[in-house]
Amino acid sequence: MGQTTSSPKSLESPSSCPIQHQTLAASGCPIQHDSSSKPQCPIDHTATGLNPLNQMPTLSQSPAPHQSLELPTQRTESSIPRDPAAKWEYPSPQQFYNALVRKGWETPEEHVETMVDIHNFLNEQAWQEVLKWEKRTGAEEEPHLARFKGRPGEISPKARFWLFAGWLLPSRFNAEPPFDRHDWVVRRPKTGEEVRYVIDYYSAPTQSDGAPVFSLDVRPALDSFGSVKERISVATEEAWSTFRETNNSRPIGRDS
């Protein structure tokens, strides 16, 4: 994936859904990729008794009432460091399903493992984008994801701007809102500095075979001088690159 700092309509190298759709049942992909669906994060981040590191309640590994299909309880370790000694773990399919039930979402049990795969895939891609930003600072050590918070339904200022652009120029910009938003706080081990990143999750146009595609807009929040400087620097580089590409593509006129 490229550095996703441009408009959602033109996000670079969006990531395809990792699921083999030809192997799914006739009901199709279990994820609702259209923007009118509910946010994809099933966790109730407004509940009481939350873990302060991820703003999530403790999720049970026990089967939900009326659950007919046994779901795996193994959790997958991510590639994302939590601290120097450990990495974050993703919820198991059983925990994920319990979160869906808690939210009142009707989800076929046989599709839960697929949903977990997509959830994990998107977070891994988001971390890779964070690392691209962090490398620009010259950091020698890999940063840690200190804590995070899902903010489904909260439109970031940048996403709101692109929604307005899509309404104004629908042929050029995407007029669909992101289906989810996360805020990640990244800690730089050498200095202990913490940087907040905003991640908007978009559904991109499907591939020719109908497989869904996702795009992520990952960037440091504009709440520190360093983050503002990096955002301006990247925007300037992209504008200059676009200008050069435009000039190079123009036909060279003949001398009279």
C-alpha positions in Angstrom: 0.0 0.0 0.0 1.2 3.5 -0.7 1.2 6.4 1.7 -2.5 7.1 2.0 -2.7 10.8 2.3 -4.7 11.7 -0.8 -8.4 11.7 -1.2 -10.3 8.5 -0.6 -11.3 8.4 -4.3 -7.6 8.1 -5.3 -6.0 6.2 -2.5 -2.9 4.4 -3.7 -2.8 0.6 -4.0 -5.9 -0.2 -2.0 -5.8 -3.6 -0.3 -8.0 -6.4 -1.6 -10.2 -8.3 0.7 -8.1 -11.4 1.8 -11.0 -13.7 1.5 -11.4 -16.1 -1.4 -15.0 -15.2 -2.3 -15.5 -18.1 -4.7 -15.4 -20.5 -1.7 -18.1 -18.7 0.2 -21.7 -19.7 0.3 -24.3 -18.2 -2.1 -25.1 -15.6 0.5 -21.8 -13.8 -0.5 -19.2 -12.0 1.5 -20.2 -11.8 5.2 -18.8 -8.2 5.5 -21.2 -5.4 4.5 -18.9 -3.3 2.3 -21.4 -0.6 1.4 -21.2 2.7 3.3 -24.8 2.4 4.4 -24.0 -0.6 6.7 -23.2 -0.4 10.3 -19.5 0.3 11.3 -17.5 -2.8 11.1 -16.0 -2.6 14.6 -18.3 -4.7 16.8 -16.9 -3.6 20.1 -18.9 -1.3 22.3 -16.3 1.3 23.1 -18.7 3.3 25.3 -19.3 0.5 27.8 -18.1 0.7 31.4 -15.2 -1.4 32.8 -13.0 -0.9 29.7 -9.4 -1.8 29.4 -7.6 1.6 29.3 -5.1 0.3 26.7 -7.7 -0.5 24.0 -11.0 0.9 25.3 -12.5 -2.6 25.1 -14.4 -4.7 27.6 -13.2 -8.1 28.6 -14.6 -10.5 26.0 -15.8 -13.9 27.1 -14.5 -17.1 25.5 -17.7 -19.0 26.4 -20.3 -19.8 23.7 -23.1 -17.3 23.4 -26.7 -18.3 24.3 -28.4 -20.1 21.4 -25.1 -20.5 19.6 -25.2 -23.7 17.5 -21.7 -23.7 15.9 -18.5 -24.2 18.0 -16.0 -21.4 17.3 -12.3 -21.3 17.9 -11.0 -19.7 21.1 -7.4 -19.4 20.0 -6.2 -15.8 19.7 -3.7 -14.7 16.9 -0.7 -12.7 17.8 -0.3 -9.6 15.7 2.9 -8.1 14.3 2.2 -4.9 16.3 4.4 -4.4 19.4 2.6 -3.5 22.6 5.8 -2.9 24.5 9.4 -4.2 24.3 8.4 -7.6 25.5 5.0 -8.4 23.9 2.8 -7.9 20.9 -0.9 -7.3 20.7 -3.3 -10.2 20.3 -6.4 -10.2 18.2 -9.7 -11.4 19.6 -10.5 -15.1 19.0 -13.5 -15.9 16.7 -15.5 -16.8 19.8 -14.7 -13.4 21.4 -15.5 -11.6 18.2 -18.9 -13.4 17.9 -19.7 -12.5 21.5 -19.0 -8.9 20.8 -21.4 -9.1 17.8 -24.1 -10.6 19.9 -23.5 -8.0 22.6 -24.1 -5.3 20.0 -27.2 -7.0 18.7 -25.9 -7.7 15.3 -27.2 -10.7 13.4 -24.2 -12.5 11.9 -24.2 -16.1 10.6 -21.8 -18.1 12.9 -20.1 -19.7 9.9 -18.9 -16.3 8.7 -17.3 -15.2 11.9 -13.9 -16.6 11.2 -13.9 -14.8 7.9 -14.8 -11.6 9.6 -11.9 -12.0 12.0 -9.5 -12.6 9.1 -10.6 -9.4 7.5 -10.4 -7.5 10.8 -6.9 -8.7 11.5 -5.8 -8.1 7.9 -6.9 -4.4 8.0 -5.1 -3.7 11.2 -1.9 -5.2 9.9 -2.1 -3.0 6.9 -2.8 0.0 9.1 0.3 -0.7 11.1 2.5 -0.9 8.0 1.2 2.6 7.1 2.1 3.9 10.5 5.6 2.5 10.1 6.0 4.4 6.8 5.2 7.6 8.6 7.5 6.7 11.5 10.5 6.0 9.2 10.2 9.6 7.9 11.3 10.8 11.4 14.5 8.8 11.2 13.6 6.6 14.2 16.0 3.7 14.5 13.8 1.6 16.8 10.4 0.2 15.9 7.6 2.1 17.7 5.0 0.5 20.0 1.3 0.8 19.8 0.7 2.0 23.3 -3.1 2.1 23.2 -5.9 2.6 20.8 -9.6 3.4 20.6 -12.3 2.7 18.0 -14.5 5.6 17.2 -17.1 4.3 14.8 -19.6 6.9 13.7 -17.2 9.8 14.4 -16.2 11.5 11.2 -12.7 12.9 11.3 -12.1 16.4 10.0 -10.2 15.1 6.9 -13.0 12.6 6.1 -15.6 15.4 6.5 -13.6 17.5 4.1 -13.5 14.8 1.4 -17.2 14.1 1.9 -17.8 17.8 1.1 -15.4 17.5 -1.9 -17.4 14.4 -3.1 -20.7 16.3 -2.8 -19.2 19.2 -4.7 -17.4 17.2 -7.4 -18.9 13.7 -7.3 -17.2 12.7 -10.6 -13.7 13.2 -9.1 -14.0 12.4 -5.4 -15.6 9.7 -3.3 -18.8 10.8 -1.7 -19.0 7.8 0.7 -17.9 8.1 4.3 -15.5 5.8 6.0 -17.1 2.7 7.5 -14.9 2.9 10.6 -12.3 5.0 12.4 -9.6 4.2 14.9 -7.3 6.4 16.9 -3.9 4.8 17.7 -1.4 6.2 20.1 2.2 5.2 19.1 5.1 5.4 21.5 8.6 5.9 20.3 10.9 3.8 22.6 14.0 5.9 22.4 12.4 9.2 23.6 9.1 8.0 25.1 7.3 10.4 22.9 3.7 9.5 22.0 2.1 10.3 18.7 -1.6 9.9 17.9 -2.6 8.5 14.5 -6.0 8.7 12.9 -7.1 5.8 10.7 -10.1 6.0 8.4 -11.3 2.8 6.8 -13.0 3.0 3.4 -14.6 0.5 1.0 -13.0 1.1 -2.4 -14.5 0.1 -5.8 -14.7 -3.7 -6.2 -12.4 -5.6 -8.5 -13.5 -6.9 -11.9 -14.4 -10.3 -10.3 -16.6 -8.6 -7.7 -14.1 -9.0 -4.8 -14.3 -6.1 -2.4 -11.3 -3.8 -1.9 -10.4 -1.7 1.1 -8.5 1.6 1.4 -7.0 3.1 4.6 -6.2 6.7 5.2 -3.5 6.7 7.9 -1.9 9.8 9.1 -0.6 11.5 12.3 -3.2 13.7 14.0 -2.7 17.4 13.8 -2.1 17.9 17.5 1.6 18.5 17.7 4.2 20.6 15.8 6.1 17.5 14.6 2.9 15.9 13.1 1.9 19.1 11.4 5.3 19.4 9.9 5.2 15.8 8.6 1.7 16.2 7.1 2.8 19.4 5.3 5.9 17.8 4.0 4.1 14.8 2.6 1.4 16.9 1.0 4.0 19.1 -0.6 5.9 16.1 -1.9 2.7 14.6 -3.4 1.7 17.9 -5.0 5.2 18.3 -6.6 5.1 14.7 -7.8 1.7 15.2 -9.4 2.9 18.4 -11.0 6.0 16.7 -12.5 3.9 13.8 -13.8 1.5 16.2 -15.5 4.3 18.1 -17.2 6.1 14.9 -18.3 2.9 13.6 -19.9 2.3 16.7 -22.0 3.2 16.3 -25.7 6.3 18.2 -26.9 5.5 20.7 -29.5 7.4 21.0 -32.8 9.4 24.0 -33.7 7.9 26.0 -36.6 
